[in-house]
């Protein structure tokens, strides 16, 4: 993509309304624009990141055996009355009446709707286990939306729902999602720690939230330092096998947020030299809620003996749009964003340091064509901005690799390759840059 043809409305000044780093940098980098309180338009740069994150989430859900569908954003109020949650959910639910006086709501979550879909079609235990998920926009009418996409009213979420014939089978489904979440966040360059959590309005007695460590995070985190070094299950993990050893390994070490922190237990269970007290951001939560929805909504299947059995369920959420902000909170410096490569809007940026000069123009065009041919996502800054402005913009938007093409280096057959994450610089031939970035 040529920057001269890309829509990238960079702001020079820090927006006054932005209270935290991610909100400030997303506005400055031209990723989002606020349309109403807690509601944002995703501009091209931000949308590219959002789609990269969404795809990683999708691939790991598919790998774990979940099946993708798409449910609507609007739901019938009567479904929520069946489960008993319509009045209990509170003012965060956006209630709507259509022209025919039917009561609807803009879905904050989908347990009721997926249960209604399930009970309409699944009649026998032979169709189980089943896990269905979608990636869809949600709405929760936060009283004080703030912090940009970290606490907005409209947000993109992956929510999955498992259906099983027994508690034991449902807990195996829970374990599959637990491991899938470890892999999902690791692929994004994040260290996410699972912590025992309250179930809230979802229901049930088993839940873990996944916390990304970030100094600017909203929650205080207390954990054993050993949890930071646990291995992430690789892509060959057997989701049909026994995953309980992995779960035990991750949950046996102390880790808690401020809300459930027991100072005495922390001091008792964790040696002084292994105590970590930092901050973090919740990016996902998983729940096992047993027969809560099948009991209230009569979602039954015929068991092996022909008798009706209430199914055991679980739900599993990932804040897809929230992750954009969380990654920035964990990966930035004073100059701007430092995207992990897997979620970066572009992998490399070509900076033409003397736009209009025959030698630099020709070298940049050649690199741009060759990198594009190798399927490398590349942003070519072909504008007539001064070199300093190009450096600042590239650092702000956080492209992992910058290729600096100037007349002095070209005279020696070299260009400069800069790695955004740590500032490492190398002088390489254009051919070597091509090899490095297309590997």
C-alpha positions, 0 to 999 in steps of 0.5 A: 500500500502506498501511503499517498493513497492510504487514509491515515489521518495522523494527529500531531497533538495528544487528544485532551479526552484520551486518559490512557496510552492506548486511547491516545495512541489510537486517536493519534495514529488515525486508527479510530474516530469517536462517533458517540460516547463509547462508540468508534468508527474503525479507520483503515489502519485500526481495522487492519489490526482488528481483522488480524486479531480476529483471524488469530482468534478464529484459527484457534477456535477452529483448531479446538473444534468449535464451529463458526456461525453468525447470530444477529445483534438484535435479540427478542426480549422474550428469550431473555425472559425465559432465562430470567435475565431480562430484568436482572441484567440491569441498565447496561442492556439497551432495550428497543421496541420496533414499529410493531411494538415487539420488545427487542434488545441489542445483544450484550451476550448470546447465551439465550439465543444460542440455547434457542438455536440448539434446542430447535435442532439437537435432540439426541446425545449422539449429536454431542459434544458441540461448540458453536461460536461467532465473532459479532458486535455487542452493546453494553450501555456503560454508565461511564464509557472511557479509555477508548476501546478498553471500556466502550459501549459497542465492541467486537467479541468472540463468544463461544458456547459448548453443549455437553451431556454431562458435567465431566464432558462439559469440563473437558470442553472448558479445558479445550477453551482454556488451552485455546485461549493460552495459544490465542494470546501467545500468538499475538505476542502477549503473556496472558495469565489465567486467574480464577474469577467470579461468574457474575450474571453469566452464572455457574461456579467455574470461571477464569479470566485471562489477564494481559500484563501491562503496567498501565492495566486496570487491575492489580495482579499478584502472582508467582513469578513461575507462572510467567515462564510456563510453556504455551501448548504448541500447535500440535496439542491434542484437543481430543486428549486429556488436557487436565495436566496443562490446566493443573500446571497453569492453575496450581501457581498462585495468581489473582487480581485485586478483587479476590486478592487474599494477602495472607494466602499470597504471602503464605503460598508464594516465596518472597523472591517469587512474588510479583505485584504488577498490573494487568488487563482482562482480555477474555473470560471462560465460564462453565455454568452447568444446566443454568440455561437448559433448565430455565429454557428446557434445552433437553436431549434424549440420553442413551437410555432414551430419557430426557437429559438437561445439557451442560453448558459453558460460554467463552468470550474474547474481547477482540476490539478490546485486545487492540487497546490491550496490546498497545498498553503492553507494547509501546514506548514514548514514540508510539506503538510497537506492534507484535508482528502477528497483529501489525497492520503492515509488516514493513514500512519503506521510507523514501528519504529523498522523494523525487530523486531518481536513485531513491525512487527507483530503489523504493519502487523495486523493493515495494514490488518485490516485497509485495510479490513475496506477500509481505504486507508493506506500507510505502511512504512515498509522500513528500514529507521531510525525513524526520516526519516520516521517522516519527509517523513510522514509529507512531503507527508501530510498523515492526520493520522500517526500511530507510532508503536514502542517497548516501546508503544507496551509493554504497549499495545499502539501505538501513533496516530498523526493528521497531521493537528494540531499535536495532539497525542494520545496513543491508543490501536491498536483496538481503532485506528482501530475504530477511522480510520474506523468510 
